[in-house]
Amino acid sequence: MGENKTNGNILVELEEEMVEKIDHIVDAIGQFKSRDDFIELACHEFIVRRNPAAALLG
């Protein structure tokens, strides 16, 4: 049970770090309205790279 709690804490810390880094990128670039806009574009780009036909879906 203690191991799960430790893994959970690690995930929370990683999530916090990732949010901070994304916020920094969003602020530095100034191209995105919000963190969500950045994440949406990043996910779309990731999907298209893995499956180029996905670009046709918009």
CHARMM-style PDB file with segment names, atoms N, HN, CA, C and O in Angstrom:
ATOM      1  N   MET     1       0.820  -1.195   0.000  1.00  0.00      PROA
ATOM      2  CA  MET     1       0.000   0.000   0.000  1.00  0.00      PROA
ATOM      3  C   MET     1       0.866   1.262   0.000  1.00  0.00      PROA
ATOM      4  O   MET     1       0.536   2.252  -0.653  1.00  0.00      PROA
ATOM      5  N   GLY     2       1.980   1.214   0.742  1.00  0.00      PROA
ATOM      6  HN  GLY     2       2.248   0.410   1.272  1.00  0.00      PROA
ATOM      7  CA  GLY     2       2.870   2.360   0.793  1.00  0.00      PROA
ATOM      8  C   GLY     2       3.499   2.668  -0.554  1.00  0.00      PROA
ATOM      9  O   GLY     2       3.755   3.828  -0.876  1.00  0.00      PROA
ATOM     10  N   GLU     3       3.751   1.620  -1.348  1.00  0.00      PROA
ATOM     11  HN  GLU     3       3.543   0.677  -1.086  1.00  0.00      PROA
ATOM     12  CA  GLU     3       4.353   1.817  -2.666  1.00  0.00      PROA
ATOM     13  C   GLU     3       3.406   2.582  -3.580  1.00  0.00      PROA
ATOM     14  O   GLU     3       3.846   3.455  -4.328  1.00  0.00      PROA
ATOM     15  N   ASN     4       2.115   2.271  -3.534  1.00  0.00      PROA
ATOM     16  HN  ASN     4       1.758   1.562  -2.926  1.00  0.00      PROA
ATOM     17  CA  ASN     4       1.146   2.985  -4.358  1.00  0.00      PROA
ATOM     18  C   ASN     4       1.091   4.458  -3.990  1.00  0.00      PROA
ATOM     19  O   ASN     4       0.981   5.321  -4.861  1.00  0.00      PROA
ATOM     20  N   LYS     5       1.168   4.744  -2.692  1.00  0.00      PROA
ATOM     21  HN  LYS     5       1.258   4.043  -1.984  1.00  0.00      PROA
ATOM     22  CA  LYS     5       1.140   6.133  -2.257  1.00  0.00      PROA
ATOM     23  C   LYS     5       2.369   6.870  -2.781  1.00  0.00      PROA
ATOM     24  O   LYS     5       2.275   8.015  -3.223  1.00  0.00      PROA
ATOM     25  N   THR     6       3.512   6.211  -2.729  1.00  0.00      PROA
ATOM     26  HN  THR     6       3.588   5.281  -2.370  1.00  0.00      PROA
ATOM     27  CA  THR     6       4.744   6.818  -3.232  1.00  0.00      PROA
ATOM     28  C   THR     6       4.633   7.067  -4.735  1.00  0.00      PROA
ATOM     29  O   THR     6       5.005   8.137  -5.217  1.00  0.00      PROA
ATOM     30  N   ASN     7       4.125   6.085  -5.472  1.00  0.00      PROA
ATOM     31  HN  ASN     7       3.823   5.216  -5.080  1.00  0.00      PROA
ATOM     32  CA  ASN     7       3.947   6.263  -6.916  1.00  0.00      PROA
ATOM     33  C   ASN     7       2.966   7.390  -7.189  1.00  0.00      PROA
ATOM     34  O   ASN     7       3.164   8.181  -8.111  1.00  0.00      PROA
ATOM     35  N   GLY     8       1.913   7.466  -6.391  1.00  0.00      PROA
ATOM     36  HN  GLY     8       1.753   6.824  -5.641  1.00  0.00      PROA
ATOM     37  CA  GLY     8       0.943   8.552  -6.547  1.00  0.00      PROA
ATOM     38  C   GLY     8       1.584   9.905  -6.314  1.00  0.00      PROA
ATOM     39  O   GLY     8       1.309  10.863  -7.036  1.00  0.00      PROA
ATOM     40  N   ASN     9       2.442   9.984  -5.301  1.00  0.00      PROA
ATOM     41  HN  ASN     9       2.666   9.206  -4.714  1.00  0.00      PROA
ATOM     42  CA  ASN     9       3.133  11.244  -5.017  1.00  0.00      PROA
ATOM     43  C   ASN     9       4.062  11.635  -6.156  1.00  0.00      PROA
ATOM     44  O   ASN     9       4.160  12.808  -6.517  1.00  0.00      PROA
ATOM     45  N   ILE    10       4.737  10.652  -6.713  1.00  0.00      PROA
ATOM     46  HN  ILE    10       4.658   9.699  -6.420  1.00  0.00      PROA
ATOM     47  CA  ILE    10       5.633  10.924  -7.840  1.00  0.00      PROA
ATOM     48  C   ILE    10       4.834  11.448  -9.028  1.00  0.00      PROA
ATOM     49  O   ILE    10       5.256  12.396  -9.691  1.00  0.00      PROA
ATOM     50  N   LEU    11       3.686  10.837  -9.299  1.00  0.00      PROA
ATOM     51  HN  LEU    11       3.344  10.067  -8.761  1.00  0.00      PROA
ATOM     52  CA  LEU    11       2.854  11.291 -10.415  1.00  0.00      PROA
ATOM     53  C   LEU    11       2.362  12.717 -10.193  1.00  0.00      PROA
ATOM     54  O   LEU    11       2.331  13.520 -11.125  1.00  0.00      PROA
ATOM     55  N   VAL    12       1.981  13.026  -8.965  1.00  0.00      PROA
ATOM     56  HN  VAL    12       2.006  12.374  -8.208  1.00  0.00      PROA
ATOM     57  CA  VAL    12       1.523  14.385  -8.651  1.00  0.00      PROA
ATOM     58  C   VAL    12       2.656  15.383  -8.865  1.00  0.00      PROA
ATOM     59  O   VAL    12       2.443  16.453  -9.436  1.00  0.00      PROA
ATOM     60  N   GLU    13       3.852  15.038  -8.412  1.00  0.00      PROA
ATOM     61  HN  GLU    13       4.024  14.169  -7.948  1.00  0.00      PROA
ATOM     62  CA  GLU    13       5.000  15.925  -8.591  1.00  0.00      PROA
ATOM     63  C   GLU    13       5.324  16.118 -10.072  1.00  0.00      PROA
ATOM     64  O   GLU    13       5.613  17.233 -10.505  1.00  0.00      PROA
ATOM     65  N   LEU    14       5.276  15.039 -10.844  1.00  0.00      PROA
ATOM     66  HN  LEU    14       5.041  14.132 -10.492  1.00  0.00      PROA
ATOM     67  CA  LEU    14       5.544  15.140 -12.281  1.00  0.00      PROA
ATOM     68  C   LEU    14       4.491  15.996 -12.973  1.00  0.00      PROA
ATOM     69  O   LEU    14       4.811  16.799 -13.850  1.00  0.00      PROA
ATOM     70  N   GLU    15       3.238  15.820 -12.576  1.00  0.00      PROA
ATOM     71  HN  GLU    15       2.978  15.168 -11.864  1.00  0.00      PROA
ATOM     72  CA  GLU    15       2.163  16.615 -13.161  1.00  0.00      PROA
ATOM     73  C   GLU    15       2.369  18.096 -12.861  1.00  0.00      PROA
ATOM     74  O   GLU    15       2.201  18.940 -13.741  1.00  0.00      PROA
ATOM     75  N   GLU    16       2.733  18.410 -11.620  1.00  0.00      PROA
ATOM     76  HN  GLU    16       2.869  17.725 -10.905  1.00  0.00      PROA
ATOM     77  CA  GLU    16       2.974  19.804 -11.244  1.00  0.00      PROA
ATOM     78  C   GLU    16       4.122  20.398 -12.055  1.00  0.00      PROA
ATOM     79  O   GLU    16       4.037  21.533 -12.523  1.00  0.00      PROA
ATOM     80  N   GLU    17       5.192  19.628 -12.218  1.00  0.00      PROA
ATOM     81  HN  GLU    17       5.261  18.706 -11.837  1.00  0.00      PROA
ATOM     82  CA  GLU    17       6.335  20.095 -13.012  1.00  0.00      PROA
ATOM     83  C   GLU    17       5.936  20.331 -14.463  1.00  0.00      PROA
ATOM     84  O   GLU    17       6.324  21.330 -15.068  1.00  0.00      PROA
ATOM     85  N   MET    18       5.159  19.405 -15.014  1.00  0.00      PROA
ATOM     86  HN  MET    18       4.844  18.594 -14.522  1.00  0.00      PROA
ATOM     87  CA  MET    18       4.748  19.526 -16.404  1.00  0.00      PROA
ATOM     88  C   MET    18       3.859  20.757 -16.601  1.00  0.00      PROA
ATOM     89  O   MET    18       4.014  21.484 -17.582  1.00  0.00      PROA
ATOM     90  N   VAL    19       2.939  20.986 -15.679  1.00  0.00      PROA
ATOM     91  HN  VAL    19       2.814  20.395 -14.882  1.00  0.00      PROA
ATOM     92  CA  VAL    19       2.065  22.153 -15.774  1.00  0.00      PROA
ATOM     93  C   VAL    19       2.898  23.435 -15.714  1.00  0.00      PROA
ATOM     94  O   VAL    19       2.661  24.364 -16.485  1.00  0.00      PROA
ATOM     95  N   GLU    20       3.864  23.487 -14.810  1.00  0.00      PROA
ATOM     96  HN  GLU    20       4.056  22.732 -14.183  1.00  0.00      PROA
ATOM     97  CA  GLU    20       4.734  24.666 -14.710  1.00  0.00      PROA
ATOM     98  C   GLU    20       5.499  24.895 -16.008  1.00  0.00      PROA
ATOM     99  O   GLU    20       5.612  26.029 -16.472  1.00  0.00      PROA
ATOM    100  N   LYS    21       6.023  23.823 -16.594  1.00  0.00      PROA
ATOM    101  HN  LYS    21       5.931  22.901 -16.217  1.00  0.00      PROA
ATOM    102  CA  LYS    21       6.796  23.952 -17.836  1.00  0.00      PROA
ATOM    103  C   LYS    21       5.904  24.377 -18.996  1.00  0.00      PROA
ATOM    104  O   LYS    21       6.298  25.211 -19.810  1.00  0.00      PROA
ATOM    105  N   ILE    22       4.716  23.814 -19.072  1.00  0.00      PROA
ATOM    106  HN  ILE    22       4.396  23.136 -18.410  1.00  0.00      PROA
ATOM    107  CA  ILE    22       3.783  24.200 -20.136  1.00  0.00      PROA
ATOM    108  C   ILE    22       3.391  25.661 -19.969  1.00  0.00      PROA
ATOM    109  O   ILE    22       3.361  26.407 -20.947  1.00  0.00      PROA
ATOM    110  N   ASP    23       3.089  26.079 -18.740  1.00  0.00      PROA
ATOM    111  HN  ASP    23       3.114  25.473 -17.945  1.00  0.00      PROA
ATOM    112  CA  ASP    23       2.741  27.483 -18.497  1.00  0.00      PROA
ATOM    113  C   ASP    23       3.885  28.405 -18.909  1.00  0.00      PROA
ATOM    114  O   ASP    23       3.653  29.470 -19.481  1.00  0.00      PROA
ATOM    115  N   HSD    24       5.112  27.998 -18.621  1.00  0.00      PROA
ATOM    116  HN  HSD    24       5.300  27.132 -18.157  1.00  0.00      PROA
ATOM    117  CA  HSD    24       6.280  28.797 -19.006  1.00  0.00      PROA
ATOM    118  C   HSD    24       6.373  28.908 -20.530  1.00  0.00      PROA
ATOM    119  O   HSD    24       6.622  29.990 -21.062  1.00  0.00      PROA
ATOM    120  N   ILE    25       6.174  27.803 -21.222  1.00  0.00      PROA
ATOM    121  HN  ILE    25       5.971  26.924 -20.791  1.00  0.00      PROA
ATOM    122  CA  ILE    25       6.217  27.809 -22.690  1.00  0.00      PROA
ATOM    123  C   ILE    25       5.122  28.707 -23.247  1.00  0.00      PROA
ATOM    124  O   ILE    25       5.369  29.509 -24.148  1.00  0.00      PROA
ATOM    125  N   VAL    26       3.907  28.570 -22.709  1.00  0.00      PROA
ATOM    126  HN  VAL    26       3.707  27.919 -21.978  1.00  0.00      PROA
ATOM    127  CA  VAL    26       2.775  29.371 -23.180  1.00  0.00      PROA
ATOM    128  C   VAL    26       3.075  30.860 -22.990  1.00  0.00      PROA
ATOM    129  O   VAL    26       2.828  31.664 -23.889  1.00  0.00      PROA
ATOM    130  N   ASP    27       3.605  31.223 -21.823  1.00  0.00      PROA
ATOM    131  HN  ASP    27       3.805  30.570 -21.093  1.00  0.00      PROA
ATOM    132  CA  ASP    27       3.933  32.629 -21.553  1.00  0.00      PROA
ATOM    133  C   ASP    27       5.073  33.119 -22.440  1.00  0.00      PROA
ATOM    134  O   ASP    27       5.022  34.235 -22.958  1.00  0.00      PROA
ATOM    135  N   ALA    28       6.094  32.295 -22.616  1.00  0.00      PROA
ATOM    136  HN  ALA    28       6.136  31.389 -22.196  1.00  0.00      PROA
ATOM    137  CA  ALA    28       7.277  32.705 -23.381  1.00  0.00      PROA
ATOM    138  C   ALA    28       6.968  32.878 -24.862  1.00  0.00      PROA
ATOM    139  O   ALA    28       7.433  33.830 -25.489  1.00  0.00      PROA
ATOM    140  N   ILE    29       6.197  31.972 -25.414  1.00  0.00      PROA
ATOM    141  HN  ILE    29       5.819  31.199 -24.904  1.00  0.00      PROA
ATOM    142  CA  ILE    29       5.903  32.024 -26.848  1.00  0.00      PROA
ATOM    143  C   ILE    29       4.855  33.085 -27.150  1.00  0.00      PROA
ATOM    144  O   ILE    29       4.964  33.804 -28.143  1.00  0.00      PROA
ATOM    145  N   GLY    30       3.850  33.183 -26.303  1.00  0.00      PROA
ATOM    146  HN  GLY    30       3.761  32.598 -25.497  1.00  0.00      PROA
ATOM    147  CA  GLY    30       2.805  34.174 -26.496  1.00  0.00      PROA
ATOM    148  C   GLY    30       1.859  33.868 -27.644  1.00  0.00      PROA
ATOM    149  O   GLY    30       1.048  34.713 -28.023  1.00  0.00      PROA
ATOM    150  N   GLN    31       1.954  32.675 -28.197  1.00  0.00      PROA
ATOM    151  HN  GLN    31       2.612  31.989 -27.889  1.00  0.00      PROA
ATOM    152  CA  GLN    31       1.142  32.295 -29.354  1.00  0.00      PROA
ATOM    153  C   GLN    31      -0.175  31.639 -28.935  1.00  0.00      PROA
ATOM    154  O   GLN    31      -1.114  31.561 -29.729  1.00  0.00      PROA
ATOM    155  N   PHE    32      -0.240  31.176 -27.710  1.00  0.00      PROA
ATOM    156  HN  PHE    32       0.522  31.239 -27.066  1.00  0.00      PROA
ATOM    157  CA  PHE    32      -1.400  30.419 -27.257  1.00  0.00      PROA
ATOM    158  C   PHE    32      -2.212  31.231 -26.260  1.00  0.00      PROA
ATOM    159  O   PHE    32      -1.660  31.991 -25.463  1.00  0.00      PROA
ATOM    160  N   LYS    33      -3.537  31.061 -26.313  1.00  0.00      PROA
ATOM    161  HN  LYS    33      -3.985  30.444 -26.960  1.00  0.00      PROA
ATOM    162  CA  LYS    33      -4.414  31.769 -25.383  1.00  0.00      PROA
ATOM    163  C   LYS    33      -4.341  31.174 -23.988  1.00  0.00      PROA
ATOM    164  O   LYS    33      -4.487  31.875 -22.986  1.00  0.00      PROA
ATOM    165  N   SER    34      -4.111  29.869 -23.940  1.00  0.00      PROA
ATOM    166  HN  SER    34      -3.993  29.299 -24.754  1.00  0.00      PROA
ATOM    167  CA  SER    34      -4.130  29.194 -22.642  1.00  0.00      PROA
ATOM    168  C   SER    34      -3.321  27.907 -22.708  1.00  0.00      PROA
ATOM    169  O   SER    34      -2.883  27.478 -23.775  1.00  0.00      PROA
ATOM    170  N   ARG    35      -3.140  27.313 -21.555  1.00  0.00      PROA
ATOM    171  HN  ARG    35      -3.496  27.661 -20.688  1.00  0.00      PROA
ATOM    172  CA  ARG    35      -2.478  26.010 -21.452  1.00  0.00      PROA
ATOM    173  C   ARG    35      -3.262  24.975 -22.251  1.00  0.00      PROA
ATOM    174  O   ARG    35      -2.669  24.129 -22.919  1.00  0.00      PROA
ATOM    175  N   ASP    36      -4.583  25.037 -22.185  1.00  0.00      PROA
ATOM    176  HN  ASP    36      -5.065  25.725 -21.642  1.00  0.00      PROA
ATOM    177  CA  ASP    36      -5.415  24.066 -22.906  1.00  0.00      PROA
ATOM    178  C   ASP    36      -5.203  24.146 -24.416  1.00  0.00      PROA
ATOM    179  O   ASP    36      -5.171  23.117 -25.092  1.00  0.00      PROA
ATOM    180  N   ASP    37      -5.059  25.359 -24.950  1.00  0.00      PROA
ATOM    181  HN  ASP    37      -5.086  26.195 -24.401  1.00  0.00      PROA
ATOM    182  CA  ASP    37      -4.790  25.514 -26.386  1.00  0.00      PROA
ATOM    183  C   ASP    37      -3.475  24.842 -26.770  1.00  0.00      PROA
ATOM    184  O   ASP    37      -3.386  24.159 -27.790  1.00  0.00      PROA
ATOM    185  N   PHE    38      -2.459  25.047 -25.938  1.00  0.00      PROA
ATOM    186  HN  PHE    38      -2.532  25.602 -25.109  1.00  0.00      PROA
ATOM    187  CA  PHE    38      -1.158  24.431 -26.190  1.00  0.00      PROA
ATOM    188  C   PHE    38      -1.271  22.913 -26.170  1.00  0.00      PROA
ATOM    189  O   PHE    38      -0.757  22.235 -27.059  1.00  0.00      PROA
ATOM    190  N   ILE    39      -1.944  22.383 -25.155  1.00  0.00      PROA
ATOM    191  HN  ILE    39      -2.362  22.934 -24.432  1.00  0.00      PROA
ATOM    192  CA  ILE    39      -2.077  20.929 -25.015  1.00  0.00      PROA
ATOM    193  C   ILE    39      -2.865  20.350 -26.185  1.00  0.00      PROA
ATOM    194  O   ILE    39      -2.520  19.287 -26.701  1.00  0.00      PROA
ATOM    195  N   GLU    40      -3.922  21.044 -26.605  1.00  0.00      PROA
ATOM    196  HN  GLU    40      -4.202  21.908 -26.186  1.00  0.00      PROA
ATOM    197  CA  GLU    40      -4.723  20.566 -27.735  1.00  0.00      PROA
ATOM    198  C   GLU    40      -3.873  20.473 -29.002  1.00  0.00      PROA
ATOM    199  O   GLU    40      -3.938  19.476 -29.721  1.00  0.00      PROA
ATOM    200  N   LEU    41      -3.079  21.504 -29.276  1.00  0.00      PROA
ATOM    201  HN  LEU    41      -3.026  22.314 -28.692  1.00  0.00      PROA
ATOM    202  CA  LEU    41      -2.215  21.484 -30.455  1.00  0.00      PROA
ATOM    203  C   LEU    41      -1.149  20.403 -30.339  1.00  0.00      PROA
ATOM    204  O   LEU    41      -0.880  19.687 -31.304  1.00  0.00      PROA
ATOM    205  N   ALA    42      -0.545  20.282 -29.168  1.00  0.00      PROA
ATOM    206  HN  ALA    42      -0.764  20.864 -28.384  1.00  0.00      PROA
ATOM    207  CA  ALA    42       0.499  19.270 -28.969  1.00  0.00      PROA
ATOM    208  C   ALA    42      -0.059  17.867 -29.179  1.00  0.00      PROA
ATOM    209  O   ALA    42       0.588  17.030 -29.808  1.00  0.00      PROA
ATOM    210  N   CYS    43      -1.246  17.607 -28.661  1.00  0.00      PROA
ATOM    211  HN  CYS    43      -1.771  18.287 -28.150  1.00  0.00      PROA
ATOM    212  CA  CYS    43      -1.862  16.283 -28.837  1.00  0.00      PROA
ATOM    213  C   CYS    43      -2.175  16.028 -30.304  1.00  0.00      PROA
ATOM    214  O   CYS    43      -1.949  14.929 -30.811  1.00  0.00      PROA
ATOM    215  N   HSD    44      -2.693  17.042 -30.985  1.00  0.00      PROA
ATOM    216  HN  HSD    44      -2.877  17.935 -30.574  1.00  0.00      PROA
ATOM    217  CA  HSD    44      -3.007  16.890 -32.406  1.00  0.00      PROA
ATOM    218  C   HSD    44      -1.735  16.581 -33.199  1.00  0.00      PROA
ATOM    219  O   HSD    44      -1.727  15.683 -34.040  1.00  0.00      PROA
ATOM    220  N   GLU    45      -0.667  17.324 -32.929  1.00  0.00      PROA
ATOM    221  HN  GLU    45      -0.674  18.054 -32.246  1.00  0.00      PROA
ATOM    222  CA  GLU    45       0.597  17.096 -33.633  1.00  0.00      PROA
ATOM    223  C   GLU    45       1.134  15.695 -33.357  1.00  0.00      PROA
ATOM    224  O   GLU    45       1.655  15.041 -34.261  1.00  0.00      PROA
ATOM    225  N   PHE    46       1.012  15.236 -32.129  1.00  0.00      PROA
ATOM    226  HN  PHE    46       0.590  15.767 -31.395  1.00  0.00      PROA
ATOM    227  CA  PHE    46       1.475  13.895 -31.766  1.00  0.00      PROA
ATOM    228  C   PHE    46       0.692  12.836 -32.542  1.00  0.00      PROA
ATOM    229  O   PHE    46       1.278  11.887 -33.064  1.00  0.00      PROA
ATOM    230  N   ILE    47      -0.618  12.995 -32.615  1.00  0.00      PROA
ATOM    231  HN  ILE    47      -1.094  13.765 -32.190  1.00  0.00      PROA
ATOM    232  CA  ILE    47      -1.463  12.028 -33.321  1.00  0.00      PROA
ATOM    233  C   ILE    47      -1.123  12.015 -34.811  1.00  0.00      PROA
ATOM    234  O   ILE    47      -1.029  10.948 -35.417  1.00  0.00      PROA
ATOM    235  N   VAL    48      -0.941  13.185 -35.394  1.00  0.00      PROA
ATOM    236  HN  VAL    48      -1.017  14.052 -34.901  1.00  0.00      PROA
ATOM    237  CA  VAL    48      -0.637  13.272 -36.825  1.00  0.00      PROA
ATOM    238  C   VAL    48       0.715  12.631 -37.130  1.00  0.00      PROA
ATOM    239  O   VAL    48       0.871  11.975 -38.160  1.00  0.00      PROA
ATOM    240  N   ARG    49       1.683  12.813 -36.252  1.00  0.00      PROA
ATOM    241  HN  ARG    49       1.557  13.345 -35.415  1.00  0.00      PROA
ATOM    242  CA  ARG    49       2.991  12.188 -36.483  1.00  0.00      PROA
ATOM    243  C   ARG    49       2.890  10.672 -36.449  1.00  0.00      PROA
ATOM    244  O   ARG    49       3.556   9.979 -37.218  1.00  0.00      PROA
ATOM    245  N   ARG    50       2.062  10.167 -35.563  1.00  0.00      PROA
ATOM    246  HN  ARG    50       1.521  10.729 -34.939  1.00  0.00      PROA
ATOM    247  CA  ARG    50       1.916   8.715 -35.447  1.00  0.00      PROA
ATOM    248  C   ARG    50       1.048   8.148 -36.563  1.00  0.00      PROA
ATOM    249  O   ARG    50       1.220   6.995 -36.958  1.00  0.00      PROA
ATOM    250  N   ASN    51       0.118   8.949 -37.072  1.00  0.00      PROA
ATOM    251  HN  ASN    51      -0.022   9.886 -36.751  1.00  0.00      PROA
ATOM    252  CA  ASN    51      -0.788   8.489 -38.116  1.00  0.00      PROA
ATOM    253  C   ASN    51      -1.091   9.673 -39.042  1.00  0.00      PROA
ATOM    254  O   ASN    51      -2.042  10.415 -38.793  1.00  0.00      PROA
ATOM    255  N   PRO    52      -0.311   9.859 -40.091  1.00  0.00      PROA
ATOM    256  CA  PRO    52      -0.491  11.017 -40.968  1.00  0.00      PROA
ATOM    257  C   PRO    52      -1.903  11.160 -41.535  1.00  0.00      PROA
ATOM    258  O   PRO    52      -2.325  12.273 -41.849  1.00  0.00      PROA
ATOM    259  N   ALA    53      -2.629  10.074 -41.671  1.00  0.00      PROA
ATOM    260  HN  ALA    53      -2.286   9.170 -41.417  1.00  0.00      PROA
ATOM    261  CA  ALA    53      -4.002  10.162 -42.176  1.00  0.00      PROA
ATOM    262  C   ALA    53      -4.898  10.928 -41.211  1.00  0.00      PROA
ATOM    263  O   ALA    53      -5.946  11.433 -41.613  1.00  0.00      PROA
ATOM    264  N   ALA    54      -4.505  11.021 -39.954  1.00  0.00      PROA
ATOM    265  HN  ALA    54      -3.654  10.611 -39.627  1.00  0.00      PROA
ATOM    266  CA  ALA    54      -5.301  11.751 -38.965  1.00  0.00      PROA
ATOM    267  C   ALA    54      -5.368  13.240 -39.298  1.00  0.00      PROA
ATOM    268  O   ALA    54      -6.279  13.931 -38.843  1.00  0.00      PROA
ATOM    269  N   ALA    55      -4.426  13.736 -40.077  1.00  0.00      PROA
ATOM    270  HN  ALA    55      -3.686  13.175 -40.447  1.00  0.00      PROA
ATOM    271  CA  ALA    55      -4.443  15.148 -40.470  1.00  0.00      PROA
ATOM    272  C   ALA    55      -5.693  15.468 -41.274  1.00  0.00      PROA
ATOM    273  O   ALA    55      -6.169  16.603 -41.264  1.00  0.00      PROA
ATOM    274  N   LEU    56      -6.217  14.482 -41.960  1.00  0.00      PROA
ATOM    275  HN  LEU    56      -5.831  13.560 -41.967  1.00  0.00      PROA
ATOM    276  CA  LEU    56      -7.426  14.689 -42.756  1.00  0.00      PROA
ATOM    277  C   LEU    56      -8.658  14.875 -41.884  1.00  0.00      PROA
ATOM    278  O   LEU    56      -9.665  15.422 -42.332  1.00  0.00      PROA
ATOM    279  N   LEU    57      -8.576  14.420 -40.636  1.00  0.00      PROA
ATOM    280  HN  LEU    57      -7.757  13.976 -40.272  1.00  0.00      PROA
ATOM    281  CA  LEU    57      -9.713  14.530 -39.723  1.00  0.00      PROA
ATOM    282  C   LEU    57      -9.819  15.918 -39.107  1.00  0.00      PROA
ATOM    283  O   LEU    57     -10.837  16.251 -38.499  1.00  0.00      PROA
ATOM    284  N   GLY    58      -8.795  16.717 -39.256  1.00  0.00      PROA
ATOM    285  HN  GLY    58      -7.968  16.447 -39.750  1.00  0.00      PROA
ATOM    286  CA  GLY    58      -8.860  18.086 -38.761  1.00  0.00      PROA
ATOM    287  C   GLY    58      -8.151  18.215 -37.503  1.00  0.00      PROA
ATOM    288  OT1 GLY    58      -8.098  19.304 -36.932  1.00  0.00      PROA
TER     289      GLY     58
END
